[in-house]
Amino acid sequence: MYKSILLPIDLSEIERGKMMIDVAQGLTTKDTRIRLLNVVTDIPAFVAAEVPNEVIKTGMKTAKESLEALVRAAAIKADCEVRSGNPGPTILASADESGADLIIIGSHKPGLQDYFLGSTAARVVRHAQCSVLVMR
């Protein structure tokens, strides 16, 4: 089984997040650490200059509360983290920093440019230093 599982959750797809948590629970022991991560995509600097700082802070806070609600609903013990940045590299950095030995990531329905996997999932699969489970 796994010692540390990272679940990057897209809050626009909560149902998939719930399924990812269910899968993670089936791969744990009593010592496994689960971490939920939401990555808020950076907004361009020229836009950020016009947006009040409180709006950004509120968005990050709301995202963390949503992750915590998922954890409570699943009745699991898990860490919740919200980061800002480009999702692919941010997920990989979080996995490295937390010592994850498994990443469970969702993949959206692909377009032509990313036919087999979503672009974020594809980047994580190609560059992760640990196992990756992709859920559709």
Summary of the structure (lengths in Angstrom):
residues: 136
radius of gyration: 15.0
end to end distance: 22.1
largest distance: 47.5
contacts: 401
relative contact order: 0.22
helix: 49%
strand: 21%
